[in-house]
Amino acid sequence: MIEKPLKMVQGILGLLALVVVLASVLLQGGNTPIAWSLLALVLLSVLFIQMFIGQMTPVPLAVQRLVFPGLLFLGALGWAWVQAGTAFDPDYAHPFWSYVPASPPSISADPGQGRHALMRLLCYASIFLVMVWTCIDAQRAALALKGIAIFSMVISGYGLFAFATGYNFFLEDFATASLVQSTFVNRNNFATYGIFGVFANLAAVLHASTRQPNRLKAQLEGFFSGTWIYALGFLVCVGAVSLTQSRAGAIAGLFGLAVFLWAWPKGKARIWDKVMLALLVAILFFLALTSATGLTERLIATSAEEARFVIYPIVVEAIADRPMLGHGLGAFHDAFRPYVPMDVSGSEWVRAHNTYLELIFGLGVPAATAFFLALILIVWRIYLGARKRRTNRVFSCFALACAATAAFHSAFDFSLQMPAVAGLFAAILGMGFAQSFTYSERKRIKDKDKIRGISEGRSA
């Protein structure tokens, strides 16, 4: 009797948490200590309440299947916590501490930044878990998808408005007049966020179309009665992303779109699927000839001499110096300075421009492997949902496309190191994971729970 109201409370809390995650983008992409601290506080509180309520309701299959990935993730974070503390053996301390013998040595070169990074990762994990619990219900997942689609359209629209008027209220002196940045200091970070918006609006259109009969008249009626807003959002987000002139972002977006279009078709194609594919090709071709002129020029331009490609081999050498212990999570800025070669020393290397290398540099090979494996298992489950489910596959396809985009872009930039982008990505993964289990899998677990409950009642 009480189970339904409790689940409703869980859902409302989850959707409110999503609103907080989306709103964090307004504070320069959430990239300030106060922004990510408040985000962590709110999300950890919501997660605690959801888990408390979860003790009084059956544990969903999606939550049960997170045990092993969760242990891997917590193992990596546990090591990051050890790094940030006092070294249990002076021989394991980072060489930096030999220059300050009065201070207690640590495995990390910068324990303070390590604690900040640890808090952010815990925040993202909380967002993921909150959205898993929230999006078990397909209607709530659809509501979350539509919220992400509409909000990303608004943020992208604001970026286009700031670009057209030459004034950016959120960035002011940090804005670049010739580029679309929206509320992000870095255009590449907004490119990733905008691409998530592209896929969210595309997924919202497809989700709405599956609710209509597979007849052209019914599809058109559904489109003009409300679905058109997501088609508009798709156009706005694509236009904003193209005007960021982010090369890696554009290629990552096309890669993610290819994954989406590959994963989506199943069985006999619906009329709207064919229409959407034709529109996608036409729209992308039009943008390539018009608004994406600057992006096209940057794609054609050679990038072989870019400094980041000079840095990557040096990062690998630095990893080889401490492959097991790492230099400390979040310590890249300080720990990498002695390694910077003279020919690129004019730049301040705050990040490695490759999230994979930077995580291995910080955590060490074993802990980073555990971290990556946890993410791979989650994405693999989402992939299975995209291929196996008959209904509501759009959530898994959406999450899979975003994962492909983020995975590609992270090899050349640091978008997922921005709290607003990482927070939205965690929410999308949570949605996709929650909706990745087939009806038969969920029914089998429910039947086992019923049998267990009956046997426990008899034994009592």
N, C-alpha and C positions, 0 to 999 in steps of 0.2 A: 504494500500500500504506500509506504513512504519512499520506495525506490525511485519512482517517477519524479517526484518533486526534487529529490536530491540530485538526480541527473540533470534536471533543468537548471538548478543552481550552478552545477559544474559548468554547464554550457554557457550560461550568462557570464560567469566569471572569466571563462576562456575568451569569449568575444570581447569583453572589456579589456582583457590583457592584450588582445590583438590591436585594439584601438590605441593603447599606450605605445605598443611597438611601432605602429604606423606614425604616430605623432612625434616619435623621437627623431624622425627625419628632419623636422623643422629646426632642430638645434644643430645646424651644420652637419647633418648626417649622424647626429648623436655622438660626434667625436670630441666630446669634452668630458672631463672627469665627473662633473655634476650630472650630466645627462646619463652616462652609463651607470653611475652609482644609483640614481633614482630608478632607472630601468631595472637594474638588478634587484633592488629592494621590492619593487612592485611585483615583479615576476616570481621571485622566490616566495613572497607572501601568498600569491594566488596559487602557486604550486602546492604549498603547504596545506592550504584550505582544500584544494581538490583532492589531495592524497588523504586528508582526514575524512572527507566525505566518502572517498573510495573505499575506506575500511568498512563502510556500512552497505556497500553495493558490490555486486559481482565484478571481479577484475576483468576488463575487456581483453580479448585475445591479443590485440595489438600491444597492450601494456605488458602482457605476459611474455611476448616474444622479444621484449627489449632487455631481458636480463643479461644475456651474453654481451651484446654490444654495449650495454650500460657498464658492465664490469670492465671491459676494455677501456672505455672512455674514462671511467673513474680511476683506473690504474694509471693512465697517462697524466691525469690531473693530480693524482697523489704524488707522482714523481715531481711534478712542477712545484708542489707544496714543499717537498723535501729540499729541492733545489734552493728555494727562497729562504729556508731556515739556516741555522748554523750547521756547518759541515760536520758530520759525525766522525770524520777522520781528516786531519789537516792536509793529508796527501791528496784528498779529493777536491780540495778547495780550488776555485778558479785562480789562475796565476795573478790576476789583478790585485788580489788581496795581499800579495807579498809587498806591495807598495804602501799599504796602510796596515802595518802589523798591530796597531792598537785596536783595530776593529775586529769583531768576531768574524772569522772567515766563513764564506758561503760557497756552495757549488755554483751558484749563479753569479754572473758578473754584475747583475743589477737586481737584487732581491725585491726592491720596491716596485719596479716595473713588472716583475714576475707576479707579485700579488695582484696588481691591477689586471694583468692579462688573465690570471686565474679567475678573478671575479667576473670578467667579461665572458669567459668560456662557460662558467657556471650559469650565468644569465642566459646564454644561448641555449644551453641544455634545458633550462627551466622553460623557456619559450617552446622548445620542441615538445617537451612532455605535456605542457599545458594544452598545446594544440592537438596532440594525439588524443588526450582525454576528451577534448572539446569536439573534435571532428569524427569521433566514432559514429555519431549520428550524421547521416548523409545530408539532412536538411541544414544542420549547422555548418557542415563543410561547404555547402553551396552558398550559404550566407557569408561565410568567411571569404570564399573565392570572389564573390561579387564586391565585398568591401575592399579587398586588395585591388581589384580591377578599377573601381571607381576612384579610389584614393590615388593610385598610380597615375590615372588620367589627369587628376587635378594637379598633382605635383609636376607632371610633364607639361601640362598646360601652363602652369606658372613659369616653368623654365622657358617656354616659348615666348610668354609675355615679357619676361625680363630681358630676353634676347632682343625682342622687337623694340622695347622702350629704352633699353640701355641702362635701366636701373633695377638692381636686385636688392630688395628690402632685407632679405635674410643674410646675404653675403656682404653687401656694400663694397668695401675696398678689396675684398677677396674675389670679387667677380671679374670675369674676363668678358669684355663686350662682344668679342667675335665668336664666342662659343656658348652653347647651352650647358649650364651647370645646375640649374634649379637651386636646391638648397645645399648642394655639396661644394666644398672647396675644390675638389678634384673631379674633373670631367669624367675620368674613367670609372670612378665610383658611381656617379650618376648613370653612366651608360649601363652598368650591370643592373642597377635598380630599375631603370627604364625598360630594360629587356624583360625583367620579371613582370613588369606591367604589361608589356606586349603580349606575353604568354597568358597572363591572367585574363586579359580581355578576350583573347582568342578562345581560351578555355570556357569563359562565361558564355560566349556566343554558341559554342558547340554544346555546352550543357543545356542551354535553353532549347536548342534545335532538337535534342534527343527527347525533349518533353512534348514535342509536337508530332503529329502523324507524318509519315514519310511521303507527303504530297507537296508539290511546289506551292500550291495555293495556301495550304496550312502553314508552311514554313514562312512564306512572305507575310502572312497575317501576324504570325508570332514575332517576326522581325520588326515590323512597323508598330507593333503594340508595346514594344519595350526593349527588345534585344538590340535595337539600333544604337543604344547608348554605349554598348560594349564595342560595337564596330567602330564607333567614333573614337572610343578610348584607344582601340588598337591603332588607328591612324595617328592620333595625337602622340602616343608613346613612340611609334616608329619614327615620326618626324623629329621628335625631341632627341632620340638616340642618334639619328643620322647627323644632327647638327652639333653633337658633342665632338665630332671628328675623331672619335676614339677608334683607332684601327683594330686593336685587340678586342675591344668591346663589340665592334661590328662583326668581326669574324666569329667571335664566341656566340653572338646572337644568331648568326646564320647556322652555326653548328647546332645550337639548341633547337632552332626551328626545324632543322632536318631531323633531329631526334624525335621531336613532337609529331611531325608528319609521318615519320616511319612507324611510330608506336601506335598512332591513333587508328588507322584503318583496321577493321576486323570484320570478316564476313562480307556480306553484300553492302557496297557503298551506298550511303544515303545521298539523296539529292543535294542536301545542303553541304555535305562534305565536298562534293565536286565543285559546287559554286564557290565555297571558301578557298579551295586550292587555286582556282582560276583567279579569284580576286587577289590572293596573296602574291601570285606571280606578277599580275598587272601592277599592283601597288608598289612592290619592291622595284620593278623596272622603272616606274614613273619617278620614284624617289632617287634612284641612281642617276637619272637624267636631270633632275631639278634641284631639290633642296640638299641633296647629298654631294654636291659638287666638290666642296672642300674635303669631305671624307674620301671621295674617290681619288682626289689628288694625293692625299696622304697614303692611301693604300698602294698607289702606283709608285710613290717615292721609295727609294731604297732605305732600309733601316738596319743594314748589316753593321754599321759603325755605332749603333746606339750603345750607350755606356752600360746598360743593364746586361748586354751580352758579354761585355768584358768582365763584369762582376761575377756572373754565375760560376765560372770555373774557380774563382778565388773563394767563393762561399763554400764550394765543395772541399777545397783544401782546408778551410777553417773547420769544417765538420770533421775531417779526418784527424785533426789535432785532438778532439775530444768526442769520439764517435759514440761512446757509451753514456757518458755523463751529460754531454751537451754544455752549452755556454750559459744556459738559463733562459726559460721562457720569457719573452718580452725584452730580452737584453741585447737584441741585435744592434741597436744604435750605438751603444757604448762598446760592446765586445768586438764589433767588426772593424772599428776604427784602425787598429794596428795592421789590419790586412789590406786596407784600401790601397790599390796601386797608384803610383804617382800620376799617371795619365788621366785618371778620373777623380783625383783628389779635390778638384775644385767644387764638387758636389757634396752635399751632406747626405750620407746614406742612412736615412732613418729606417728604411725598410729594404728588403732584398729584391722587391718587385717580382718575387716568386714565392708564394705562400708555402709551397711544399718545402723548398730549400730552407726557408726561414724557420719553419717549425722543426725540421730536423736539426738545424743549427742550434736552436734553443733547447729542445727537449732531449736531443740525442736520438740515435737510431732506434733503440728498443721501444722507448715511450712513444716516439712519433709513429712507429709502425702500428702500435696498439691503437693510437688515435685514428690513423687512416683506415685501419681495418674495421673499426666501429662504424665509420661513415660508409665504407664500402658495403657492409652488411645491410645497413639501412637502405641504401640506394638499390641494392640487389633485390630487397623485398619489394620496393616500389616498382622496380622493373617487372617482377613477377605479377604484381597487381595489374600493370598496364597490359600484360600479355594474356592473363588468365581470366580477369573479371569480365562479366557480360554487361553489367550495368555500372554506372558511375565510374567508368574507366577514366573519365576526363581528369579526375583529381590526380591519379597516378601519372597520366601522361604529362600533365602540367608540371608536377613535381620533378619528373624525370628530365624534362626539357630544361628546367631551371638548374638542376644538378649538373647537366651536361655543360650549360653555359658557364656556371660558376667554376666547374672543374677546369675548363679550357682557359678562362680568363685568369684564373689564379696562377697559371703557369707563367704569366707575363706581367701581372699587376697585383694589387693588394686590396681589391674591392671587398673581399670577405673579412678584412681586418677593420673595416668601418662598422661601428655598432649598428647603425640603422640597416645597412645592407645585410650584415650577418644575422641580425634579428629577424628580418623579413625572410631570409633564406631558411632559418631554423623553423619559422612558422609554416612555410610552404612544405618543407620536408615532413613536419609533423602531420600536416593535413594529408599529404600523399601516403605516408606510412599508415595512418589510421584507416584509410580507405583502400588499402592494398590487399585485403584479405577477402577471399570469395565467400559467398553465402554458405557453401557446404563446410568450409573450414570453421566459420563462426558457429554454425549449427552443431557441428561435432563437439565443440567445446561446451556449448550450452547443454547438450545432452549429457555429457560427462558430469557437469556441475549438478544437474538434476539428479542423476543416479547417485552421486556422492552425497547429496543432501538427503535423499531417501534412506540410504544406508546408515547415515549418521543418526537420522531420526529413529530408525528401528533399534540401533544399538543403544540409544539413550533410553 
